[in-house]
Amino acid sequence: MYEHFFQCPYCWEEISMLLDPSVVTQKYVEDCEVCCNPIEIEARFEDGELQTFEAHSLEQ
């Protein structure tokens, strides 16, 4: 597993998520561990290394 730290797009607190580098392209929703708002996560791995990571709020 790969631990990645980033700022929540709602509360701006630094949080971390565990990502599985065996899954090359990932897109899912997970709640912030601080404010509990849903965050859309997009991550892409190449050769086991994180290439891109984005965290978006679900608000329009």
C-alpha contacts under 8 A as a table, 3 or more apart, distances in Angstrom:
res1	aa1	res2	aa2	distance
1	M	18	L	6.09
1	M	19	L	5.70
1	M	20	D	4.95
1	M	21	P	6.52
2	Y	18	L	5.42
2	Y	19	L	4.98
2	Y	20	D	6.13
2	Y	21	P	6.63
3	E	16	S	6.43
3	E	17	M	5.65
3	E	18	L	4.48
3	E	19	L	6.18
4	H	16	S	5.32
4	H	17	M	5.47
4	H	18	L	6.38
4	H	19	L	7.20
5	F	14	E	6.61
5	F	15	I	5.61
5	F	16	S	4.21
5	F	17	M	6.67
6	F	14	E	5.42
6	F	15	I	5.67
6	F	16	S	6.24
7	Q	12	W	5.07
7	Q	13	E	5.38
7	Q	14	E	4.41
7	Q	15	I	6.09
8	C	11	C	5.70
8	C	12	W	4.68
8	C	13	E	5.59
8	C	14	E	6.37
8	C	15	I	6.69
8	C	32	C	6.75
8	C	39	I	7.66
8	C	55	A	7.44
9	P	12	W	5.73
9	P	39	I	7.50
9	P	55	A	6.97
9	P	56	H	6.14
9	P	57	S	5.68
10	Y	35	C	7.72
10	Y	37	N	7.15
10	Y	57	S	6.75
11	C	34	V	7.86
11	C	35	C	6.54
13	E	34	V	7.37
15	I	32	C	7.51
15	I	33	E	7.08
15	I	34	V	7.71
20	D	23	V	5.89
21	P	24	V	6.44
21	P	45	F	5.96
21	P	48	G	5.21
21	P	49	E	7.02
21	P	50	L	7.38
22	S	45	F	7.90
22	S	48	G	6.77
23	V	26	Q	6.61
23	V	45	F	7.32
24	V	43	A	8.00
24	V	44	R	5.47
24	V	45	F	4.78
24	V	46	E	6.53
25	T	42	E	7.68
25	T	43	A	6.01
25	T	44	R	4.57
25	T	45	F	6.54
26	Q	41	I	7.58
26	Q	42	E	5.59
26	Q	43	A	5.12
26	Q	44	R	6.24
27	K	40	E	7.19
27	K	41	I	5.51
27	K	42	E	4.48
27	K	43	A	6.59
28	Y	40	E	5.80
28	Y	41	I	5.38
28	Y	42	E	6.82
29	V	38	P	6.19
29	V	39	I	5.40
29	V	40	E	4.42
29	V	41	I	5.87
30	E	38	P	5.58
30	E	39	I	5.39
30	E	40	E	6.62
30	E	41	I	7.23
31	D	36	C	5.01
31	D	37	N	5.22
31	D	38	P	4.27
31	D	39	I	5.74
32	C	35	C	5.63
32	C	36	C	4.55
32	C	37	N	5.46
32	C	38	P	6.34
32	C	39	I	6.62
33	E	36	C	5.71
38	P	57	S	6.80
38	P	58	L	6.65
39	I	55	A	6.22
39	I	56	H	5.66
39	I	57	S	5.15
39	I	58	L	6.43
40	E	55	A	5.63
40	E	56	H	5.10
40	E	57	S	6.25
40	E	58	L	6.59
41	I	53	F	7.42
41	I	54	E	5.88
41	I	55	A	4.78
41	I	56	H	6.68
42	E	52	T	7.77
42	E	53	F	5.68
42	E	54	E	5.14
42	E	55	A	6.54
43	A	50	L	7.30
43	A	51	Q	7.57
43	A	52	T	5.48
43	A	53	F	4.42
43	A	54	E	6.49
44	R	50	L	6.05
44	R	51	Q	5.59
44	R	52	T	5.25
44	R	53	F	6.69
45	F	48	G	5.77
45	F	49	E	5.26
45	F	50	L	4.44
45	F	51	Q	5.31
45	F	52	T	7.22
46	E	49	E	5.31
46	E	50	L	6.53
46	E	51	Q	6.37
50	L	53	F	7.39
